Amino acid sequence: MTRVLYELCGIDESLRFSPFCWRVRYALAHKGLDVETRPWRFTDKQALAFADHDKVPVLVDGDEVVTDSYAILRYLDRTYPQAPLLGDALAEARGRFFKHYAERALAPAMMRTIIMDLFNAVHPDDRAYFRESREKRFGRTLEEFHSPAKGLAQLDAALGPMRGRLEEADFLDGDAPGGADYLVFGNFMWARCVSSADLVSNADPVHAWVERLLDLHDGLGRRAMRVTDIEGAYR
């Protein structure tokens, strides 16, 4: 039976930009598992009613329905033990650090840098929802929250631990990529797909790591549609 992954899409159905969905796409590729992807939009809640969930990613694998990106990575390790993503219980516990690091340290800095590009990449039917929900979260308008200079400064500081690790090894997980890399890289794919902003300099070890991840799995990330590929979409 075909595996199906529901992914967030933007102004084009092929523009897939959710950092959480990218975690799962890389995890599936890491394990050599085929998947059919289906586009989903923020306001299309009914399409996920079968999963009793209102967010993506949602993975359907035969009779199994799994929600939440981290839970999906754990499911994949249990069900398909080849090419482990997170490893044993101790390693999996360490993996949770990278999940929280990506979500609590990197994502807010990136969001402040690219929020208006992200808004423009969202499907027009979703923009009212996106604006209302994010402005409620931020306590200010998108325009007031948007501050690339502050966002990049915040990101530069947050990347310090990554730089230290990447000065020692090619990947966060060592000589070869693993779950830690994918948990963090999802955020970089999110920014890459919706914005042309340069988040790190070419001389930064994080930049070299991003380039390596883009080329992994037959260029999975590098081949992904970006909003800059859509005529008239980027401004």
N, CA, C and O of each residue as an XYZ file, in Angstrom:
940
protein
N       0.843     -1.197      0.000
C       0.000      0.000      0.000
C       0.882      1.253      0.000
O       1.906      1.300      0.682
N       0.482      2.245     -0.756
C       1.273      3.465     -0.896
C       1.245      4.293      0.380
O       0.185      4.522      0.962
N       2.420      4.738      0.807
C       2.489      5.701      1.904
C       2.061      7.059      1.384
O       2.368      7.417      0.246
N       1.357      7.813      2.206
C       0.884      9.146      1.820
C       1.290     10.132      2.900
O       1.083      9.894      4.090
N       1.872     11.244      2.469
C       2.265     12.314      3.387
C       1.537     13.589      3.000
O       1.686     14.089      1.885
N       0.756     14.107      3.920
C       0.069     15.381      3.700
C       1.013     16.507      4.103
O       1.544     16.528      5.214
N       1.214     17.454      3.163
C       2.178     18.532      3.354
C       1.529     19.889      3.106
O       0.622     20.017      2.283
N       1.999     20.882      3.819
C       1.530     22.250      3.621
C       2.025     22.787      2.285
O       3.196     22.628      1.938
N       1.124     23.423      1.538
C       1.519     24.047      0.272
C       1.163     25.519      0.306
O       0.405     25.974      1.163
N       1.731     26.262     -0.653
C       1.520     27.698     -0.713
C       0.767     28.116     -1.958
O      -0.203     27.468     -2.352
N       1.212     29.195     -2.578
C       0.499     29.751     -3.723
C       0.536     28.825     -4.934
O      -0.275     28.970     -5.849
N       1.449     27.896     -4.946
C       1.482     26.830     -5.946
C       1.440     25.511     -5.177
O       2.058     25.402     -4.118
N       0.729     24.515     -5.686
C       0.630     23.241     -4.975
C       1.982     22.570     -4.801
O       2.161     21.753     -3.898
N       2.936     22.910     -5.664
C       4.265     22.313     -5.571
C       5.189     23.061     -4.623
O       6.309     22.616     -4.369
N       4.729     24.201     -4.093
C       5.524     24.951     -3.127
C       5.231     24.393     -1.737
O       4.216     24.725     -1.125
N       6.126     23.550     -1.252
C       5.948     22.886      0.043
C       6.975     23.483      1.011
O       8.179     23.335      0.800
N       6.515     24.146      2.056
C       7.467     24.929      2.850
C       7.454     24.652      4.349
O       8.216     25.279      5.085
N       6.626     23.747      4.820
C       6.582     23.498      6.257
C       7.888     22.882      6.758
O       8.336     21.876      6.207
N       8.511     23.464      7.793
C       9.737     22.868      8.327
C       9.493     21.482      8.898
O      10.373     20.623      8.860
N       8.298     21.269      9.426
C       7.971     19.974     10.020
C       7.792     18.901      8.944
O       8.188     17.751      9.131
N       7.199     19.285      7.827
C       7.051     18.345      6.712
C       8.405     18.019      6.102
O       8.638     16.881      5.696
N       9.300     18.997      6.029
C      10.622     18.725      5.474
C      11.408     17.770      6.353
O      12.190     16.969      5.842
N      11.223     17.835      7.643
C      11.850     16.842      8.525
C      11.467     15.429      8.077
O      12.313     14.543      7.962
N      10.184     15.250      7.833
C       9.675     13.925      7.489
C      10.115     13.507      6.090
O      10.445     12.342      5.866
N      10.121     14.451      5.147
C      10.572     14.109      3.790
C      12.005     13.590      3.818
O      12.328     12.601      3.160
N      12.855     14.255      4.578
C      14.248     13.813      4.673
C      14.354     12.482      5.421
O      15.173     11.636      5.062
N      13.547     12.294      6.440
C      13.570     11.038      7.194
C      13.160      9.863      6.308
O      13.777      8.800      6.365
N      12.141     10.047      5.505
C      11.698      8.986      4.595
C      12.782      8.674      3.565
O      13.046      7.509      3.267
N      13.406      9.717      3.026
C      14.474      9.515      2.045
C      15.666      8.814      2.695
O      16.295      7.959      2.072
N      15.976      9.164      3.926
C      17.066      8.545      4.672
C      16.873      7.034      4.762
O      17.835      6.270      4.685
N      15.632      6.616      4.925
C      15.323      5.197      5.057
C      15.021      4.529      3.723
O      14.754      3.328      3.671
N      15.064      5.304      2.648
C      14.807      4.736      1.333
C      13.359      4.345      1.116
O      13.076      3.404      0.375
N      12.432      5.060      1.755
C      11.012      4.733      1.671
C      10.305      5.673      0.700
O      10.433      6.893      0.797
N       9.567      5.098     -0.225
C       8.796      5.889     -1.170
C       7.566      6.482     -0.484
O       7.043      5.916      0.476
N       7.121      7.615     -0.985
C       5.941      8.245     -0.412
C       5.240      9.083     -1.476
O       5.889      9.699     -2.322
N       3.931      9.098     -1.427
C       3.130      9.993     -2.266
C       2.780     11.202     -1.417
O       2.249     11.052     -0.316
N       3.069     12.394     -1.910
C       2.767     13.594     -1.134
C       1.490     14.254     -1.654
O       1.226     14.272     -2.856
N       0.719     14.788     -0.735
C      -0.521     15.471     -1.093
C      -0.524     16.870     -0.494
O      -0.236     17.039      0.691
N      -0.846     17.867     -1.298
C      -0.844     19.248     -0.803
C      -2.011     19.513      0.131
O      -3.100     18.967     -0.041
N      -1.769     20.352      1.114
C      -2.784     20.735      2.099
C      -2.580     22.202      2.433
O      -1.453     22.697      2.436
N      -3.684     22.900      2.716
C      -3.595     24.313      3.068
C      -4.087     24.543      4.490
O      -4.837     23.733      5.035
N      -3.667     25.633      5.077
C      -3.987     25.944      6.473
C      -5.480     25.837      6.787
O      -5.861     25.336      7.845
N      -6.321     26.307      5.868
C      -7.752     26.375      6.145
C      -8.519     25.134      5.720
O      -9.740     25.078      5.874
N      -7.816     24.132      5.186
C      -8.481     22.906      4.717
C      -8.512     21.872      5.839
O      -8.030     20.752      5.670
N      -9.076     22.245      6.975
C      -9.070     21.372      8.153
C      -9.805     20.061      7.889
O      -9.405     19.014      8.399
N     -10.860     20.110      7.109
C     -11.676     18.921      6.886
C     -10.883     17.800      6.223
O     -11.179     16.624      6.434
N      -9.885     18.154      5.426
C      -9.104     17.138      4.720
C      -8.332     16.237      5.677
O      -7.931     15.135      5.303
N      -8.120     16.703      6.923
C      -7.378     15.904      7.906
C      -8.289     15.330      8.990
O      -7.813     14.829     10.009
N      -9.593     15.406      8.766
C     -10.538     14.918      9.772
C     -10.309     13.439     10.068
O     -10.493     12.996     11.202
N      -9.912     12.683      9.066
C      -9.683     11.246      9.253
C      -8.587     10.981     10.279
O      -8.567      9.925     10.911
N      -7.669     11.945     10.445
C      -6.546     11.797     11.372
C      -6.853     12.383     12.737
O      -6.030     12.308     13.650
N      -8.041     12.967     12.880
C      -8.411     13.661     14.123
C      -7.325     14.664     14.495
O      -6.890     14.746     15.644
N      -6.901     15.424     13.485
C      -5.808     16.364     13.656
C      -6.053     17.530     12.710
O      -6.774     17.388     11.722
N      -5.454     18.692     13.007
C      -5.699     19.857     12.158
C      -4.419     20.492     11.642
O      -4.428     21.640     11.197
N      -3.303     19.743     11.699
C      -2.027     20.269     11.220
C      -1.283     19.174     10.477
O      -1.540     17.984     10.665
N      -0.359     19.598      9.630
C       0.522     18.652      8.955
C       1.923     18.767      9.569
O       2.256     19.783     10.179
N       2.739     17.724      9.404
C       2.558     16.562      8.550
C       1.635     15.508      9.159
O       1.525     15.364     10.377
N       0.979     14.781      8.259
C       0.242     13.574      8.611
C       0.723     12.484      7.674
O       0.650     12.628      6.454
N       1.213     11.399      8.243
C       1.689     10.268      7.459
C       0.687      9.129      7.560
O       0.301      8.722      8.656
N       0.269      8.617      6.402
C      -0.585      7.440      6.338
C       0.263      6.312      5.776
O       0.743      6.378      4.644
N       0.436      5.288      6.577
C       1.276      4.146      6.189
C       0.459      2.880      6.389
O       0.443      2.310      7.480
N      -0.228      2.437      5.324
C      -1.143      1.314      5.469
C      -2.290      1.688      6.382
O      -3.025      2.636      6.108
N      -2.448      0.944      7.472
C      -3.517      1.223      8.427
C      -3.093      2.221      9.498
O      -3.907      2.633     10.324
N      -1.826      2.607      9.484
C      -1.311      3.525     10.496
C      -1.438      4.978     10.044
O      -1.126      5.315      8.902
N      -1.894      5.823     10.947
C      -1.955      7.265     10.717
C      -1.153      7.919     11.838
O      -1.476      7.765     13.016
N      -0.104      8.649     11.461
C       0.796      9.230     12.456
C       0.865     10.740     12.234
O       1.058     11.201     11.109
N       0.708     11.500     13.305
C       0.785     12.957     13.236
C       1.961     13.442     14.076
O       2.452     12.717     14.942
N       2.413     14.670     13.820
C       3.535     15.317     14.506
C       4.847     14.785     13.934
O       5.077     13.577     13.883
N       5.693     15.705     13.508
C       6.929     15.318     12.819
C       7.836     14.443     13.676
O       8.396     13.463     13.184
N       7.986     14.787     14.948
C       8.879     14.000     15.800
C       8.310     12.601     16.035
O       9.044     11.613     16.031
N       7.005     12.530     16.239
C       6.356     11.224     16.404
C       6.506     10.379     15.142
O       6.638      9.158     15.221
N       6.486     11.024     13.987
C       6.658     10.290     12.734
C       8.069      9.728     12.638
O       8.250      8.584     12.221
N       9.078     10.521     13.020
C      10.453      9.999     12.996
C      10.581      8.808     13.937
O      11.234      7.826     13.584
N       9.990      8.861     15.101
C      10.039      7.739     16.041
C       9.313      6.524     15.462
O       9.784      5.393     15.587
N       8.171      6.764     14.832
C       7.422      5.672     14.195
C       8.253      5.004     13.108
O       8.288      3.777     13.013
N       8.918      5.806     12.293
C       9.724      5.243     11.214
C      10.854      4.376     11.760
O      11.174      3.335     11.186
N      11.457      4.802     12.862
C      12.528      3.997     13.455
C      11.993      2.673     14.010
O      12.650      1.638     13.901
N      10.811      2.712     14.597
C      10.228      1.473     15.136
C       9.802      0.516     14.031
O      10.000     -0.695     14.134
N       9.219      1.066     12.980
C       8.617      0.242     11.940
C       9.624     -0.183     10.883
O       9.525     -1.273     10.321
N      10.588      0.679     10.618
C      11.616      0.415      9.602
C      12.983      0.651     10.255
O      13.568      1.721     10.092
N      13.491     -0.336     10.989
C      14.704     -0.120     11.795
C      15.981      0.078     10.994
O      17.001      0.475     11.558
N      15.951     -0.190      9.686
C      17.154      0.050      8.896
C      17.463      1.549      8.864
O      16.552      2.376      8.907
N      18.734      1.888      8.788
C      19.183      3.289      8.727
C      18.512      4.126      9.820
O      17.710      5.009      9.513
N      18.829      3.859     11.087
C      18.169      4.573     12.193
C      18.295      6.091     12.079
O      19.308      6.620     11.620
N      17.246      6.762     12.506
C      17.225      8.229     12.530
C      17.636      8.759     13.891
O      18.469      9.660     13.992
N      17.045      8.193     14.942
C      17.241      8.691     16.297
C      18.017      7.721     17.176
O      18.615      8.133     18.170
N      18.017      6.442     16.827
C      18.810      5.483     17.577
C      18.119      4.960     18.820
O      16.891      4.968     18.908
N      18.911      4.505     19.779
C      18.362      3.899     20.991
C      17.730      4.964     21.890
O      17.682      6.146     21.549
N      17.249      4.511     23.041
C      16.504      5.424     23.913
C      17.329      6.635     24.333
O      16.813      7.751     24.394
N      18.611      6.416     24.623
C      19.469      7.528     25.039
C      19.667      8.510     23.885
O      19.570      9.724     24.068
N      19.945      7.976     22.702
C      20.138      8.849     21.535
C      18.845      9.572     21.181
O      18.874     10.738     20.788
N      17.715      8.891     21.316
C      16.426      9.514     21.011
C      16.158     10.670     21.963
O      15.619     11.704     21.568
N      16.542     10.483     23.223
C      16.368     11.569     24.186
C      17.209     12.776     23.801
O      16.776     13.918     23.959
N      18.417     12.522     23.293
C      19.256     13.630     22.824
C      18.621     14.300     21.611
O      18.724     15.514     21.437
N      17.963     13.498     20.772
C      17.305     14.047     19.593
C      16.272     15.092     19.952
O      16.049     16.041     19.200
N      15.642     14.918     21.099
C      14.637     15.896     21.530
C      15.259     17.280     21.730
O      14.593     18.297     21.539
N      16.526     17.314     22.113
C      17.193     18.604     22.252
C      17.190     19.346     20.915
O      16.895     20.540     20.868
N      17.517     18.644     19.833
C      17.579     19.289     18.525
C      16.197     19.735     18.067
O      16.066     20.762     17.402
N      15.175     18.978     18.415
C      13.802     19.395     18.109
C      13.509     20.735     18.785
O      13.029     21.671     18.146
N      13.804     20.814     20.084
C      13.506     22.048     20.817
C      14.428     23.194     20.393
O      14.005     24.349     20.339
N      15.666     22.876     20.101
C      16.609     23.898     19.637
C      16.107     24.533     18.336
O      16.112     25.754     18.186
N      15.679     23.689     17.410
C      15.185     24.203     16.126
C      13.933     25.051     16.309
O      13.785     26.097     15.677
N      13.036     24.598     17.173
C      11.738     25.253     17.312
C      11.780     26.494     18.203
O      11.028     27.444     17.987
N      12.664     26.485     19.207
C      12.651     27.579     20.191
C      13.773     28.591     20.017
O      13.660     29.729     20.472
N      14.860     28.182     19.356
C      15.979     29.109     19.160
C      16.087     29.578     17.714
O      16.255     30.771     17.461
N      15.994     28.656     16.770
C      16.187     29.022     15.364
C      14.920     29.585     14.715
O      14.972     30.615     14.043
N      13.792     28.916     14.911
C      12.566     29.325     14.223
C      12.149     30.759     14.536
O      11.798     31.484     13.605
N      12.166     31.215     15.797
C      11.755     32.605     16.052
C      12.639     33.629     15.351
O      12.151     34.647     14.859
N      13.949     33.353     15.306
C      14.863     34.281     14.629
C      14.602     34.304     13.129
O      14.581     35.368     12.509
N      14.406     33.131     12.555
C      14.116     33.064     11.118
C      12.772     33.719     10.814
O      12.634     34.437      9.823
N      11.783     33.468     11.669
C      10.458     34.039     11.447
C      10.528     35.555     11.384
O       9.902     36.172     10.523
N      11.281     36.155     12.286
C      11.373     37.616     12.315
C      12.040     38.146     11.046
O      11.789     39.276     10.625
N      12.897     37.309     10.440
C      13.623     37.718      9.235
C      12.779     37.588      7.973
O      12.871     38.428      7.078
N      11.949     36.533      7.891
C      11.291     36.196      6.619
C       9.768     36.307      6.669
O       9.104     35.908      5.712
N       9.199     36.828      7.740
C       7.757     36.741      7.927
C       6.961     37.319      6.757
O       5.947     36.733      6.377
N       7.375     38.436      6.176
C       6.598     39.020      5.083
C       6.760     38.211      3.799
O       5.819     38.099      3.012
N       7.952     37.644      3.583
C       8.119     36.728      2.448
C       7.223     35.505      2.631
O       6.600     35.029      1.681
N       7.167     35.007      3.855
C       6.320     33.855      4.151
C       4.857     34.183      3.901
O       4.130     33.378      3.318
N       4.427     35.341      4.331
C       3.038     35.759      4.121
C       2.704     35.783      2.630
O       1.624     35.350      2.228
N       3.621     36.286      1.818
C       3.390     36.347      0.374
C       3.393     34.964     -0.277
O       2.802     34.776     -1.341
N       4.064     33.987      0.367
C       4.128     32.635     -0.184
C       2.902     31.800      0.163
O       2.612     30.804     -0.500
N       2.182     32.214      1.209
C       0.978     31.496      1.631
C      -0.104     31.638      0.565
O      -0.211     32.680     -0.081
N      -0.898     30.599      0.385
C      -1.990     30.650     -0.589
C      -2.933     31.804     -0.242
O      -3.226     32.021      0.934
N      -3.412     32.546     -1.241
C      -4.294     33.695     -0.959
C      -5.488     33.353     -0.073
O      -5.906     34.173      0.745
N      -6.044     32.147     -0.229
C      -7.191     31.760      0.585
C      -6.822     31.549      2.050
O      -7.697     31.505      2.914
N      -5.536     31.420      2.327
C      -5.069     31.172      3.696
C      -4.538     32.424      4.381
O      -4.244     32.395      5.576
N      -4.413     33.512      3.649
C      -3.692     34.664      4.201
C      -4.420     35.330      5.360
O      -3.780     35.775      6.313
N      -5.736     35.406      5.297
C      -6.476     36.018      6.408
C      -6.270     35.186      7.678
O      -6.039     35.733      8.756
N      -6.355     33.864      7.538
C      -6.124     32.986      8.682
C      -4.699     33.134      9.194
O      -4.473     33.234     10.400
N      -3.746     33.147      8.283
C      -2.337     33.240      8.669
C      -2.082     34.542      9.429
O      -1.451     34.542     10.486
N      -2.578     35.643      8.878
C      -2.356     36.941      9.528
C      -2.997     36.970     10.912
O      -2.351     37.352     11.888
N      -4.251     36.571     11.000
C      -4.958     36.633     12.281
C      -4.283     35.746     13.335
O      -4.080     36.178     14.470
N      -3.939     34.513     12.965
C      -3.364     33.583     13.939
C      -1.964     34.007     14.369
O      -1.616     33.887     15.543
N      -1.164     34.499     13.438
C       0.202     34.906     13.789
C       0.226     36.222     14.547
O       1.018     36.390     15.474
N      -0.624     37.144     14.169
C      -0.648     38.409     14.899
C      -1.146     38.211     16.326
O      -0.720     38.916     17.240
N      -2.043     37.257     16.512
C      -2.484     36.926     17.873
C      -1.326     36.341     18.667
O      -1.157     36.646     19.847
N      -0.523     35.494     18.013
C       0.626     34.869     18.666
C       1.693     35.904     19.005
O       2.261     35.878     20.097
N       1.969     36.819     18.067
C       3.043     37.793     18.256
C       2.626     38.991     19.106
O       3.471     39.673     19.687
N       1.327     39.241     19.173
C       0.854     40.415     19.897
C       1.122     41.708     19.158
O       1.193     42.771     19.775
N       1.272     41.635     17.847
C       1.523     42.814     17.010
C       1.254     42.433     15.562
O       1.072     41.254     15.257
N       1.227     43.415     14.668
C       0.997     43.110     13.262
C       2.222     42.417     12.661
O       3.321     42.485     13.211
N       2.015     41.760     11.539
C       3.138     41.119     10.851
C       4.195     42.155     10.496
O       5.395     41.915     10.631
N       3.726     43.308     10.042
C       4.651     44.364      9.644
C       5.470     44.871     10.828
O       6.651     45.181     10.671
N       4.866     44.958     11.995
C       5.580     45.388     13.195
C       6.562     44.321     13.674
O       7.644     44.636     14.169
N       6.179     43.076     13.525
C       7.044     41.965     13.947
C       8.241     41.806     13.025
O       9.323     41.412     13.461
N       8.045     42.112     11.756
C       9.088     41.922     10.739
C      10.275     42.841     11.011
O      10.139     44.065     11.000
N      11.437     42.242     11.256
C      12.653     43.017     11.504
C      13.861     42.175     11.119
O      14.467     41.543     11.984
N      14.227     42.154      9.824
C      15.337     41.312      9.380
C      16.638     41.551     10.136
O      17.357     40.596     10.433
N      16.954     42.793     10.451
C      18.207     43.073     11.153
C      18.214     42.400     12.523
O      19.199     41.764     12.896
N      17.124     42.536     13.269
C      17.042     41.900     14.584
C      16.997     40.380     14.449
O      17.616     39.658     15.230
N      16.256     39.905     13.449
C      16.150     38.468     13.250
C      17.479     37.835     12.926
O      17.814     36.787     13.478
N      18.249     38.452     12.036
C      19.547     37.897     11.662
C      20.535     37.947     12.815
O      21.346     37.034     12.975
N      20.478     39.000     13.619
C      21.355     39.080     14.792
C      21.004     37.990     15.801
O      21.883     37.364     16.393
N      19.710     37.779     15.984
C      19.244     36.723     16.888
C      19.660     35.349     16.373
O      20.096     34.494     17.144
N      19.523     35.143     15.058
C      19.902     33.863     14.460
C      21.401     33.625     14.577
O      21.836     32.515     14.882
N      22.184     34.660     14.337
C      23.645     34.527     14.414
C      24.066     34.028     15.798
O      24.935     33.165     15.917
N      23.444     34.579     16.836
C      23.769     34.138     18.192
C      23.301     32.712     18.441
O      23.997     31.928     19.086
N      22.117     32.377     17.928
C      21.552     31.045     18.165
C      22.330     29.944     17.463
O      22.291     28.790     17.888
N      23.038     30.290     16.390
C      23.774     29.282     15.621
C      25.122     28.919     16.234
O      25.809     28.031     15.729
N      25.509     29.590     17.311
C      26.797     29.314     17.936
C      27.040     27.848     18.239
O      28.091     27.329     17.862
N      26.120     27.149     18.902
C      26.339     25.735     19.191
C      26.491     24.884     17.932
O      27.289     23.947     17.906
N      25.727     25.210     16.893
C      25.853     24.464     15.635
C      27.231     24.645     15.023
O      27.842     23.692     14.541
N      27.706     25.869     15.049
C      29.033     26.128     14.479
C      30.092     25.291     15.190
O      30.967     24.710     14.547
N      30.009     25.234     16.513
C      30.965     24.436     17.259
C      30.953     22.985     16.830
O      32.006     22.376     16.644
N      29.773     22.435     16.673
C      29.656     21.029     16.261
C      30.139     20.832     14.828
O      30.821     19.849     14.536
N      29.797     21.744     13.944
C      30.145     21.585     12.531
C      31.609     21.897     12.251
O      32.095     21.639     11.150
N      32.307     22.438     13.215
C      33.758     22.573     13.099
C      34.453     21.251     13.425
O      35.635     21.069     13.136
N      33.696     20.333     14.031
C      34.221     19.020     14.403
C      33.852     17.924     13.406
O      34.607     16.970     13.218
N      32.680     18.064     12.764
C      32.158     17.005     11.898
C      31.338     17.621     10.777
O      30.908     18.771     10.868
N      31.126     16.852      9.729
C      30.363     17.355      8.592
C      28.877     17.496      8.905
O      28.181     18.310      8.297
N      28.399     16.698      9.857
C      26.969     16.705     10.179
C      26.776     16.779     11.690
O      27.684     16.447     12.452
N      25.612     17.207     12.117
C      25.323     17.259     13.546
C      25.391     15.871     14.165
O      25.764     15.718     15.328
N      25.028     14.861     13.380
C      25.072     13.485     13.865
C      26.411     12.809     13.608
O      26.543     11.605     13.828
N      27.407     13.561     13.146
C      28.739     12.978     12.972
C      29.191     12.957     11.528
O      29.023     13.936     10.802
N      29.769     11.833     11.111
C      30.297     11.726      9.754
C      29.209     11.531      8.711
O      29.438     11.750      7.522
N      28.040     11.125      9.147
C      26.913     10.912      8.235
C      25.674     11.593      8.829
O      25.578     11.736     10.048
N      24.737     12.011      7.991
C      23.553     12.707      8.494
C      22.593     11.765      9.205
O      22.564     10.565      8.935
N      21.812     12.326     10.114
C      20.808     11.545     10.828
C      19.684     12.432     11.304
O      19.504     13.548     10.818
N      18.929     11.925     12.259
C      17.754     12.637     12.728
C      18.032     14.041     13.234
O      17.237     14.951     12.995
N      19.151     14.235     13.932
C      19.468     15.575     14.444
C      19.577     16.578     13.303
O      19.082     17.700     13.400
N      20.232     16.160     12.220
C      20.378     17.051     11.065
C      19.021     17.400     10.460
O      18.762     18.559     10.136
N      18.167     16.411     10.310
C      16.881     16.657      9.668
C      15.960     17.501     10.543
O      15.192     18.318     10.034
N      16.037     17.305     11.858
C      15.208     18.097     12.764
C      15.541     19.581     12.667
O      14.657     20.431     12.779
N      16.799     19.885     12.462
C      17.237     21.279     12.358
C      17.101     21.794     10.923
O      16.690     22.934     10.705
N      17.444     20.963      9.961
C      17.468     21.418      8.569
C      16.080     21.783      8.050
O      15.958     22.592      7.130
N      15.034     21.194      8.631
C      13.685     21.560      8.206
C      13.459     23.057      8.252
O      12.768     23.608      7.394
N      14.036     23.726      9.250
C      13.879     25.178      9.352
C      14.582     25.911      8.220
O      14.082     26.922      7.727
N      15.728     25.411      7.812
C      16.449     26.049      6.717
C      15.713     25.836      5.379
O      15.722     26.713      4.515
N      15.082     24.670      5.220
C      14.286     24.450      4.014
C      13.063     25.362      3.996
O      12.679     25.871      2.943
N      12.462     25.566      5.142
C      11.323     26.486      5.280
C      11.710     27.873      4.776
O      11.003     28.461      3.958
N      12.832     28.391      5.265
C      13.270     29.721      4.847
C      13.656     29.736      3.377
O      13.333     30.688      2.667
N      14.335     28.708      2.912
C      14.788     28.654      1.521
C      13.615     28.658      0.545
O      13.674     29.301     -0.503
N      12.543     27.936      0.896
C      11.417     27.802     -0.027
C      10.601     29.083     -0.162
O      10.020     29.333     -1.218
N      10.549     29.901      0.897
C       9.673     31.073      0.849
C      10.415     32.390      0.686
O       9.782     33.426      0.479
N      11.747     32.377      0.774
C      12.491     33.639      0.789
C      13.835     33.501      0.090
O      14.385     32.405     -0.019
N      14.348     34.619     -0.377
C      15.698     34.640     -0.957
C      16.701     35.244      0.025
O      17.846     35.507     -0.340
N      16.274     35.461      1.262
C      17.158     36.066      2.270
C      18.365     35.163      2.540
O      18.231     33.943      2.642
N      19.530     35.773      2.653
C      20.739     35.035      3.024
C      20.823     34.997      4.550
O      21.039     36.021      5.198
N      20.652     33.815      5.102
C      20.625     33.687      6.554
C      22.013     33.575      7.161
O      22.232     34.011      8.291
N      22.951     32.997      6.424
C      24.325     32.849      6.919
C      25.292     33.178      5.782
O      24.942     33.052      4.608
N      26.491     33.593      6.129
C      27.483     33.936      5.111
C      28.092     32.670      4.515
O      28.030     31.596      5.113
N      28.679     32.813      3.330
C      29.301     31.674      2.659
C      30.459     31.090      3.450
O      30.799     29.919      3.281
N      31.066     31.892      4.308
C      32.219     31.428      5.085
C      31.805     30.688      6.355
O      32.653     30.103      7.029
N      30.538     30.704      6.684
C      30.036     30.088      7.906
C      29.981     28.577      7.742
O      29.493     28.102      6.717
N      30.466     27.796      8.715
C      30.358     26.337      8.612
C      28.919     25.857      8.493
O      28.671     24.775      7.961
N      27.968     26.646      8.982
C      26.557     26.289      8.829
C      26.158     26.327      7.361
O      25.356     25.510      6.911
N      26.720     27.281      6.609
C      26.425     27.371      5.178
C      26.877     26.104      4.458
O      26.138     25.564      3.634
N      28.074     25.628      4.758
C      28.582     24.411      4.119
C      27.707     23.212      4.477
O      27.465     22.341      3.641
N      27.242     23.172      5.707
C      26.331     22.101      6.145
C      25.018     22.155      5.384
O      24.511     21.120      4.952
N      24.462     23.346      5.216
C      23.236     23.507      4.437
C      23.435     22.986      3.018
O      22.577     22.277      2.493
N      24.552     23.329      2.398
C      24.825     22.872      1.040
C      24.897     21.350      0.976
O      24.408     20.746      0.020
N      25.502     20.726      1.986
C      25.580     19.265      2.005
C      24.188     18.644      2.132
O      23.879     17.650      1.475
N      23.361     19.237      2.978
C      22.005     18.713      3.155
C      21.163     18.908      1.897
O      20.350     18.048      1.558
N      21.348     20.018      1.210
C      20.595     20.247     -0.024
C      20.898     19.191     -1.076
O      20.029     18.825     -1.868
N      22.124     18.708     -1.081
C      22.539     17.727     -2.092
C      22.209     16.285     -1.707
O      22.274     15.391     -2.551
N      21.860     16.054     -0.453
C      21.557     14.697     -0.006
C      20.351     14.110     -0.737
O      19.483     14.834     -1.224
N      20.324     12.788     -0.799
C      19.175     12.065     -1.334
C      18.805     12.572     -2.728
O      17.668     12.949     -3.006
N      19.827     12.560     -3.587
C      19.656     12.978     -4.987
C      19.170     14.420     -5.102
O      18.367     14.747     -5.976
N      19.666     15.275     -4.213
C      19.318     16.698     -4.289
C      17.879     16.988     -3.902
O      17.242     17.869     -4.480
N      17.367     16.255     -2.930
C      15.971     16.419     -2.510
C      15.636     17.876     -2.192
O      14.632     18.403     -2.672
N      16.459     18.513     -1.399
C      16.189     19.899     -1.030
C      16.475     20.878     -2.148
O      15.736     21.844     -2.340
N      17.545     20.633     -2.883
C      17.928     21.568     -3.948
C      16.908     21.580     -5.076
O      16.726     22.598     -5.744
N      16.240     20.447     -5.289
C      15.251     20.353     -6.373
C      13.895     20.936     -5.988
O      13.039     21.122     -6.853
N      13.690     21.222     -4.729
C      12.386     21.686     -4.262
C      12.044     23.052     -4.851
O      12.910     23.914     -5.003
N      10.770     23.231     -5.178
C      10.321     24.532     -5.681
C      10.504     25.612     -4.623
O      10.259     25.392     -3.437
N      10.939     26.775     -5.076
C      11.045     27.953     -4.227
C      10.069     29.005     -4.751
O       9.689     28.977     -5.921
N       9.671     29.921     -3.892
C       8.741     30.951     -4.332
C       9.367     31.793     -5.443
O       8.651     32.342     -6.280
N      10.684     31.896     -5.457
C      11.365     32.653     -6.508
C      11.262     31.971     -7.864
O      11.559     32.587     -8.887
N      10.843     30.701     -7.889
C      10.659     29.983     -9.153
C       9.294     30.275     -9.779
O       9.053     29.919    -10.932
N       8.409     30.915     -9.033
C       7.037     31.157     -9.494
C       6.951     32.558    -10.066
O       7.145     33.535     -9.342
N       6.674     32.669    -11.311
C       6.670     33.972    -11.987
C       5.682     34.921    -11.310
O       4.504     34.605    -11.145
N       6.187     36.083    -10.925
C       5.364     37.117    -10.349
C       5.001     36.929     -8.881
O       4.303     37.759     -8.299
N       5.478     35.830     -8.281
C       5.082     35.546     -6.909
C       5.949     36.252     -5.891
O       5.472     36.618     -4.817
N       7.224     36.452     -6.214
C       8.143     37.007     -5.220
C       8.322     38.500     -5.443
O       8.569     38.953     -6.560
N       8.194     39.247     -4.368
C       8.388     40.693     -4.476
C       9.021     41.224     -3.214
O       9.267     42.426     -3.106
